[in-house]
């Protein structure tokens, strides 16, 4: 067993706590719901980027390449100053939702390059211009641009054209659980030497505002800091080389922000005022406080580098740097060994590079998340009382919600808060690396502190009460099987625990999202933002109900996954066999509703087009079928499972009950796959689709004029590019056009688009579904691919072809270019750019360019599983 796997084993055996320290510091705490104490809920304006350097946060911390302990009591991150910027570079800059022409957007260049699951080794790159950072230009140019234009990025300013920038690599290596080596390697890429101020900062999160014991940092001499915290204990931080130690407090500069007297003259923005404004009175001359930094002023020779080293340790080290280089090298080697064991022997070097960086980003995107909704609404003791309007403000129906956890985030700048369905996909991606962490995440989301007493899962910070697709049973099964494959053991306790909690959530869906009781579901938003004709987070126009093909299909998928889990548990505890029956029957009733078998004979399948569509029911009982071809109509493919004849025979009650159901309701059974027939390969298939309908859907999906792109499956059909889908209601035009890139509307802030681009999670589920159908149908079942080509392939071959298309977004093509870079010459050819990958939120439907949030939007990490 390699060293990293051994560390994981020790950690989950409770012998060690290798995960006590990690990259748990957010990249943006300002502009979040948690820090918003306004009356109107305008989080973006309550604390801005400009205010952030002066404001002590209540719920969490931010920084560049930051780490902290698991309760974020002590933090360490990097600050820089090139001598020309108007402010110290302590945090990443980006635009607010109203400033960006496509919503909020980070305007920095940084990359997550490596991480082991225990964070025994971490590596990140930040690119810092040597000229003044163009804050105003980025704001003004993006504000000038329309929704129909691309975003204006930092690299578009020309600051990197002549290589006048620093590559700042941050590396962490754990000698032990609480003994961390820190190395900053600063490369000057310019043709002349350049000066740089480098300030590694350490600070305590402000938890003493309520009167608890205040921690402190003291200077011990010889470039050594003593850091004392009542709960954390004592740490020492050592700096190598010539550095000045400076001190202040992590306290709000009340004078600057609110024109009120400061309790202390030494406040959070002191280092900015000292370094940039030459204000020596800003720092504490007594060398003590709750925030400290080592201030290095270095000259980096042209085309060369300098190194800054620190060591943060629990306990004293008399020669802290003697074993530094050898330990760092050892951890690097161990990381290589760990990933060599995960890479396929068939993978190319480029595939391995992409896969490792995808997983690195997933691991770097963990974040300490702290949010107590009731306390946030009520305000803290000894603090000003929030405006009365807040009592009825955001998330006021979720007062039970209390979080203080390490959570896998979609993106620690653009989405520094968990999203329920995103997190499910994160767990699937993380399971091969660290199944223990993935299981802990899934348990957390259904714990009493998160799940609503009525059974609803919290959607995302801006509105816990919104509705995300119910994918957690699917994720639970995927993580369970990954864990079983890795360890050779069945964690039935995990499976049973999640199943019991999801029973409440399933019941919530049935009771709250099936308004007519006809097994057709009106899920609402369902995470797909603006994919539909209407804003699905709002009531349907005209007072009707929107019966959704995707909401109903997600519930069919949910039923099947709950059935599969119950069957697995029933093999060990017969009490679960009746639960498997329950979910099998749920599935069959939903299948009937989808397939024209509702009480009024109107379902969501359309024989004329061979596709599933949403139906809008009007208050006068009339209805319209919304013939817009989108991913909504493909999602019925996700409701599919295959299981072995051996399991079937070992569960007689299950098979007997289904035989009885077949006799009572042959009308329903005939609509779905032949689950009774093993087709001679000892496999049983449960699916919404029988062969004929699946071929009709695949005919659309695999048509290059509709869904099939060179880089995966588009989110709506390309046929609407020249001739938009049109729907008029009460004099309003609800037309939908194929838009392959960023959103051209303000819906959901204009920062997300499901009307054309390629999204990784849906593509991943389509591939998984094809693989499952292949298990049952075998190579005998062949489909034309691409549609109209005259060439026929098995479902397994088509699934593999889709994998290749998705991988090709990131891999070098025949000319050495990566489509994700959107044809940018420097990104594709410069040796200091071309092998650093960004994993975007979604991708251009025609050319594969990365779009939306750009820094490991978690579910895009799924590409690691496709390599």
N, C-alpha and C positions, 0 to 999 in steps of 0.2 A: 504493500500500500504506500502510495507516495505521501510526502510530508503534508501537503495541503489536505488530502482526504483524511489523514490521521488527525489533523487539527479539528476538522469538522466532526469526526467521530467523537473526539474527546469533548468537544463543546456540547453536543447533544446528549452525551452521557452525563452531563452536569459535572464533569470533572474540571472543566475550565470555562472561561467566558471570553473566547477569542473575538466575539462580536461586541464586546463592551465599547470599543472604539471603532468608528468607521466614518465614511463620508456623509455624515448625517446633517450637515449644515445646508440650509436652503440656499439657492442662488437669488431668490427674491422673497423677502418677507413684506416689503412695502407693497401697497396696493392689494393686499389680501383681505378676505372677509374677516379673518380673525383679528386683525389689527384695526379694523374699522369701527370707531365708536361715534360715528356721525348720526344725525337724526334721519337723514335721507338714504342711508345705505350706499353712498357713493364712495366705495372703497378706494378707487383709483385716485381720488382727490384728497382723501383724509390724510394719507401719508404718501407723498410723492417721492420720486428718486432724489430730488434735491433736498427734501426734508430728512431723508433716511439717515444721512451721516450724522444728524444731530438728535435723532429721536431714539430713545431706548425702547425696545420692543417689549410687548407683554407676553407673547406666546411662543416666540421662536427667534432664531438668528439667521443671518445670511452672510455670505462671504465668497471669495474666490478660492477655489480648490480647498474648501474648508473641511475640517474633521471635528468631531466632538465625541463625548461619551454618550451612551445610549439614552440618558436623560437630559442631555444638552445642558449640563451644568457648567462645563468648561469647553471653550471653543478655540480653535486655531485656524487662521486663514492668512492669505497673502494680500498685502497692499503694495502698490507700485506708484512711482511718479517719474515721468520722463523730463521734468524740468520745464515743461511747456503747457501742460494741462491746467485748466482753471481750478481743478479739484484733485485730491488724492484718489487714485483708482483703488477703492476698497470694495466695490461691488460692481456687478455687471450692469451696464446701461441698456435700456430698451424703452420702447414706446408704449404708452398706455393704450387701452382699447379705443379711445376716441382720437388718439394721435396717429395711429397707423392707418394706412389706407386699406389694410386688411386686418384690422384689430391689433391687439397687443403683439409685440414682436421684439425679441432681444436683438440688440445690434452690436454683437461682439463676435470674435472668432476664437472658439475654444473647442477642445476635443477630449473625450474620455478615451484613453489609449489602453489601459490595462487595469485589471483588478482580479484578485482571487476572491472566492466566496467569503473567507474570513477577514478579508482586507489586510492580510499579512503583507501584501504588496499592492500598491496603488500607483497609477501614473496618469497625469493629465497635462495637457498643453494649452497655454493661453498665449495668444498672439497680441502683442502690445505695440501700437504705432509709436515711432520716435517723434513724429510731429504732433501738434496739439490735436487731441481727440475731437472730432467734429460733432459735438453734441447738438449745436443749433442747426447745422446743415442737415443732419439726419431727421430732426423734428420737422423742419420747414419743408424739405423736399418730399417727405412722405405725406405731409399734410396737403401739399400741392397736388399730389397724384390722385387720380380717380380710382374707383373700384375696378376699372377695366385695364389698369396699368399694373405692372409688376411692382413689388416692394423695392424700395431703395435700400441697399444693404451697405454695410461698412466697407466691403471690398469694392463697391461701386464708386466710392469717393476718390479712388486713385492713390490712397495713402500707402498701399502695398506695392504699387507698380514698380518702384525702384528699390525695393527690398529694404526700405528704411523702417525696420521694425525689429522687435525682440521676440524670439521664441523662448517662452518661459516654461520650462518643464518642472512640474512638481511631482516628487516621488515620496511615498511613505513606505517604510518597511518596519514591521513589528519584530523586535527581538524577543518579546514576550507579550502577554496580553495587555500589559500597561507599561510597555517600554517601546517607544515609537521613534524611529529615525526619520528625519525629514531632510530632504535634499532638493534645493532649487538650482537648476542648471539654466543659466541665462545665455542664450546665443544672440549675438549681434549679426544680423544678416546683411547689414549695410556695408558700403564701401569705405566707411570712415569709422573711427572709434566713436563710442557714444556713452554718455553718462546715464546712470539709472539709480534711483533711490529704491531700495528693496526693504520692505517692512513686514516681516512675519509678525502677526499680532496674536496675542492670547487674551481672552477676556472671559469673565463669568457672565452667564445670562442673568439678567436682573430679576432675581426671585426674592429680594429682600424688601421690596416696596411695601409688603404687608406686615413688616415688623420682624420677620425671621432673621436669624443670625447672618450677618453680612460676611461674605468671604473676602479674602485679600490676597494681593500679590506683593511680594517684597523683593528688593534687590539684595542678593547674597554676596555680591562681588564676583569677579572673575567670569563675567558674562553668564551669570547664573541667576535664575528667578526661582523663588519659592512661592508656590501657589497653594493656598490653604482653603478648603471648603469643608463645612461641617459634615456633609454627607459623603462627599467624594474622597475626603482625606487629603493628604499632602502629596503634591507632585513637584518635581523640579524640571525646569527647562534650561538647557545649556545651549549657548551659541558659539559657533566656531568662527574665529577670525575677528577683524576689527569692526565692532558694532557699538553704537551708543544705545543704552537702555533708556526708554522713556515711559512715563506712567500718566494715567488719568483714570477716570471712573466711567463705567457704563451707565451714565445718567443723562437724561434729556437736557439739552441746552434750552431751558425754558425761556431765557432772555431772548434768544434768537428767534425761536419759533412762535412764542406766545406773549412776548414782551412782559414776562413775569420774572421775578427774582429767582436766581439759581440757588439751590440748597448748598451747592459746592462750586468753587471756581473751576474745578477740573471736570469737564463733561465729555460726552462721547466724541465730539468732533475735534478734540484737542490736537490729535496727530495731524489732521488736515491743516489746522490753523498754524501749527508749528512748521511743518515741512513746506507747505505751499505759500503761506502768508508770513513766514518767518516770525511768528508770534511766540517767543520763548516763554512768555508768561502763561501760556495755555496749559503747560504740563506741570505735574507736581514735582517740585524740587526735592521733596523728601523721598523720592523713589519708592512710592507705594500707591496702591489703588486697586481697582477691580478690572482694569484694562492696561495692558503693557505691550510694548513692541521692542524688537531689536532693529535699530535703524542703521542699515548698511548704505553707504554711498560708494558705488562701484563705477569704474570705467571699464567698459567691455571693448577689447580690441576688435578691429574690423575682421569679419568672418571668423570670429573666435568666440570663446565662452568663458564665463566665470561660474564658480559654484559657491553656494551658501548652504551651510549645514546646521541643523538643530537636532536636539534630542529631548524628547518629553518623556519623563520616566517617573514611575511611582517609586520613590526611594532615591537616595543619593548615588551618584556615579562619580568615582574619583578620577577616572580617565574615560570620559564619555565618548571620545572619538577614536579610541585605539582600535576597536573592533568594528567601526562604522562601515568602512568600505567592504570588508569581507561579509558582514551580515547583509548589507544591501545586495551584494552580488548573489549570495546564497538564496535570498528570497526571489530575486529575478529568475534564477535557475529553477527554483521550485515552481514558480508560476508557469514557466515554459513546460515543465514536466507534466503539470496538471492539465494544461490545455492540449498537450500532445496526446493525452489519453482520451480526450473528447473529440478531437478532429477525426474525421473519416480518413482512412488511408487512401481513399480515392480523390480527396479534395486537392485542388491546386493550391499553390502558395497564396495566390490572390484570394481564393475562397477562404482559406484559413485566416488571413488578415481581416477580412470582412467579418467573419464569424466571431473572432476574438474581440474585435472592437465593439460588435453588437452586444456581446455578453458583458464587456467592460462597462458599457454605458448603462446596462440594466443594473449592474452592481453599484456604480457611482450614483445612480438616481434614487438610492434610499435616502429618506429624510426623516428627521425627528418631527413628529406632528403632534401638536398640543392644542386642544380645543375643548373647553367645557362650555357648552352652549348656555346653560342657565346662568353661570357666573358671568359669561360674556354679555348676556342680555341685561342682567341686573347690575353689573358693575362690581368692582372689587371693594372690599372693606378698606376704609381709610383713603379711598380715592374719590374723585368727583363723581357724582351720580350721573349716569348717562341720560340723554334726553328721553322724555317719557314715551315718545313715538317708538323707541327701540323695543318696547315690550311687545309690540305687534309686528316687529321687524322680521328680517330674514331668519328662517329656521326656528321660528318661535314655537312650532309644534314638535320640536326635537329636543326638549329640555333635559331628557334623560341622557343625551349624548355626551360622553366624556372620553376623550382620547389623549393618550400620552404614550405614543408608540413610534417605533421605527417602521415606516411604510414605504413601499415601492411606489414612487411617483411617476406620473406620465412624463413630466419635464420640470426640472427644479427651478426654472425661471418662468416659463410660460404657463405651466400648470403645477404650481408648488402645493398641490392639495390632491388627495386621492380621488379617483373616480371609480365607482363600483365595477363597471364592466371592463374598464381598462385594466383594473387590478387583477381580474380573473385571467386575462391574457398574459399579464406580467408573470403570474404564478406558473403558467404553463411553460414559459420561456426559461424561468429560473429553476424549475424542477430538476433538469439534468445537472445543474451546477450545485444546487443546495436545496434538496427537497424539504429539509427541515424548515428552512425559512419560508418556502412556498406554503407549506402546511400551516405554519403559524399565521401567515397573512390571511388565509381562508378562514381559519378559526376566529381570527380577530373580527372579521367583517360580520360574522353572525353571532358575536358575543353580545351579552346583554347591554354593554356600554354603547354598542353601535346599532344593532337591529332595533327597529321601532317596536314597542309593545304590540302593535297591530300586525307585525310581521314584515313590514316593508324594510328593504335595505336602503341605507342612505346613498343617494345618487352621487352628489359631488357638493363641494363646499358652498357654492353660490345658491344651491337649492337642493337640500337633502331630500325634499319631497318629490322631486322630478322622478322620471321613470327611465331606467336603463334596461337593456335586454337582460332577461334572466339566464345568465350563462354560468352561474356559480356551481350548479350541479355538474355541468360539463367540465369545468375547470377542476373540480374536486376529483372527478374520475380520472382525468388526465394526470393530475399530480399523484394520485394514489398509484396508478399503473407505472408511472415513471419511477416513483420511490420503490415499488416492488421489483422493477427491473434492475435497479441499481443495487439494492440491499439484499434482494432475494427473500424479503420478508413482507408479509401482508399487515399493514397497519390498519386493522379493522376498527380499532378504537377511534382513529381519526375519521374513517369513513362513516361510522355510526354517529359520531358526534355531529358532523356536518349535516348528515341526512336528517337527524332529529330537528335541527334548527331550520333547515330548508322546508320542512313540512309546514312551519308557520308561514314562511314566505310564499310558498305555493298557494296556500289557502288565501293569503292576502290577494294574490293575483286573481284567483277565481272569484273572490267576493267583491273586489273593487274595480276590476278592469273588464268585466263581461256584463255590460249594462243590461243587455236583453236576456241574459241567461241562456244564450244559444251557442256557447262555446266559440264565439267569435270575439276577439279581444281588441280593445281600443287602448293600446299601450301609451299613446301620446308620443313624446319626444323620442324615446327609445334609442337615444345616443346617436341617431343618424342626422341630427341637425336639420338641414334644409332640403332633405331628399324629396319630400313630397310636394304636392300641389299647394298645401296650406302649411302654416306654422303649426306643427303638431303638439307644441307645448301649450297652445291656446285652444279654447273651445272651437269646435268646427263652426265655420261661418253659417249664419242663418239658423243656428240652434240645433243643427242635426248631429248625428253621430258618425264618426269616421271609423269604419270597420277595416282593420288593417291586416293585410296579408302577412306582414312581418310580425306584428304583435301576436297573431294567431299561430304562426309558424314557430316563433320562439317558444310559445307555450307547448306546442307539440314536441319540440326538441327537449324542453324542460321535463315533460312527462316521461319521455323515453329515457333520459338520463337518470331520473329518479327511479324509474323501473329497473334500469341496469344496476344501480347501486343497491336497490332492495334485493335483486336477485343474487348479487354477490354476498350480501349479508345473510340471505336466506340459506345459502350453502353451509353456513356455520350456526345459524339460529333460525329455525323454521318459523318463528313468529313474524319474520319479515316477508314470508311468502305471500301473505294476504295483502301486504303493502304493494308488492310487485303487481298483483292483480289489479289493485286500485288504480295504479298509474297506467297500466296497460289499457284499462277501460277509458280513463281520461283521454289517452291518446286516440283511441278509436272514435270517441265522440267528437274530438276536435277535427280529426281527419274527415269525418262526415260533414262537418260544417264548412270546411274549406272546399269541399268537392260537390257543391250544389245540393247538399242534403239537409240544409237548415229547414226549419218548420215552414218557411215560406218559399222553399225551393230556390233560394238565391244564395249561392256560395261565392267564393272568391276566385274560383277557377273559371277561365274563359275558353271555351272550346274553339271559338272562332279564331283567336290569336294563339292558342296554345300557351297561355301565360296566366300567372296569378296577378290580380289587380285589387287595389283598395276599392271599397264601396262606400259612398256617402249616402246615408239615409237622412231624408228630410223630415221635418216635424209632421208633414202631411202624409207620411208613410210612403211617399214616392222615393225613388233612389236613382243614383247615377253610378255607373261603373267608371272609375277614373283610369282610362286606358293609357297610363303613363308607364313605360317599361323601365323599371329601375331594379336595383338590388332587392327591393322589397319582394319582387316576384320570384327571385331566385332563392330566397331564404328558406322556402319549404324543403329545399334539398338538404338542409342541415339536420332535419329530423330523421335520423337513420342510425340504427345500431345493428350489429351482427353478433350472435353468440352461438356457442358450440352445441351440438346435439347432446354431448355428455351432460352439460348443465341442464338442458331441457329435461332429460330423463331423471335427473336427480331432484327435480322440483315437480312432483306429480300434481299437487294442488294447483299450481300455476297453469300447467298444460290442460288439466281437466276443466278449470274455470274458463279458459279461453275456448276450449271445445264447446262448452255450454253457450258461451257468448256468440260463437259462430253460428250455432243453431238458432239462437234467438234473434240475432241482428246480422243476417248474411249481407244485408244491404250495406252495412258499414265495413264489414270485413272484406268484401269484394273491392272496396275502393283503395285499399292499401296493399302493400307488397304481400306476397304469399308467405307469411310467417310460419305457416304450418309445414310448408314444403322445403326440404333441405336442398333441393336441386342436385342431389347426388354428391354434394361436397361436405355434408355433415355440418352445414351452417344454416342458421335461421336468420331471416331478415325482417326487421320492423322498419317501415319507412312510410312517409306520406305519399311516396311516388311509386307507382308501378312502372314498368319499363317504357310503356308508350308515352306517358306524360313526361318522364324524365328525358326521353329523346327529344320531345318537343321543346322543353326548356333548354336543353343543351344546344339545340339548333340555333336558338337565339344567343345563348351565352358565348358560343364558339364562333360567332359570325364577326369578322373584322369590321363590318359596317355597323355593328351594334355594340356588343360588350367587349369583344376580344381585342386587346391592345398588345403591342409588342412587349409590354411590361406588366401584363396581368389583366384582370377583369375590371373594367370601368364600373363606376357606380351608377351611371344611367346610360341608356343607349345613345350611340353617336348619331342615330338618325335624326335626333332633335337639334343637331347643330345648324342645319340649314332651314329646317322647318320645325320650329318649336311646337311642343304640345300646348294646345290651347283649351282652356276651360273657363267659362263665364258663369258667374253666379251673382244674382241680384245687382247686375250692372257692373260688377268688378271683373277685371281680367286677371286670371291666375295662371298665366302662361309659364311654361318651364322650358328652358333652353339648355342644351348640352354645353357646359362650361368646363373645359378640361383642367383649368388651373385654379387660381384663387376665386373665392366667391365674388360675384358681381352685385351682391345685395347686402343690406345691413343686417339681415336676419342673423341672430345669435352673435351680434357684434361684427359680422362680416369676416370673422377669422377662421371659418371652417366651411368646407364645401363638399357636399355629397352629390353634386349634380354633374359629375363627370370624372373626377380624379380617381386614382387607384388607391384603395385603402388596404393595408396589410392584413388586419384581422379577418375581414370578410373573405379575402382571397385565401387565407390560411384555412378557414372553415370549409370553403368550397373544395379545396384540395383534400382535406381530411374526409369529406363526404364522398368524393369520388373513390378514394382508397377503400372506404367501407363498402360501397356498392361493388367494387371489384372483388372483395372477399367473397361475396355471395355469387355474383354473376360470372366470375372468372373471365378468361380471355375470349369466351364465346360471344360475349356481348360487346359489339363494336359500334363506334359512333364516328360520323364524318368529322374530321378535324383538319384544318378549319372548315367551317360550313361552306359548301360550294366548291371545295378543293377536289372532291372525288377520292380522297384518301381516308381510309377508315382505320381506327386504332382502338385498342382496349381502353377501358377507363383508367387503368393504372398508367398506361402510356400517356394519356392525356393529362393526368395529374402530374406526372413528371415533367411534361412539357410546360405546364403552368408554373411549376417550381423554377424551371430554367428562366422563364420570362421574368419572374419576380426577382430572382438572384441577379439577373442582368441589369437591374436598376443600379446596382452597386459595383458590379464587376467591370473591369476594363474590357472595352470592345476591341475589335481588330485594329483600331487606330490608337489604342491606349487611353481612350477617353471613358470616363464613368458617366452614364446618363444622369445620375443623381446630381451632378454638377451643372447640368443645364447648358453645356457647351462653353462654359467659362474657360478661356485659354489658360489662365494662371492656375486655376484649381486643377485642371487636367494635366498640365505639363510641368509645373514647377516642382522640383524634388522635395521642397519643404511644404508642399500642399497636397500633392496628388495621391498620397497614400493615407491621408487622414479623412475618415468617413463621417458624414453626418447622417443620422437616422431620423428622417423627417416624419411629420404627422401623416402626410399623404403625398401623392406623386402625380405629376402631370399625366393626363390620360392618353396623350399621344407621344410624348418624348421621354417620359420617365423622370423629369426634373423634380427634385425635392421641393416641397411646398409646406406651408403652415409652420407650426412649431418645429424647430430645427435640431434640438439637442436631446436625442434619445426619447422621443415621444414613445413611451414604454412599449406599446404593442407592436411597433415596427421592429423591435428586437426579435420578433418571431422569425425574422429572416434567418436567424442563427439556426433554427430547427429545419430550415429548408436546404441547408448546405450539407 
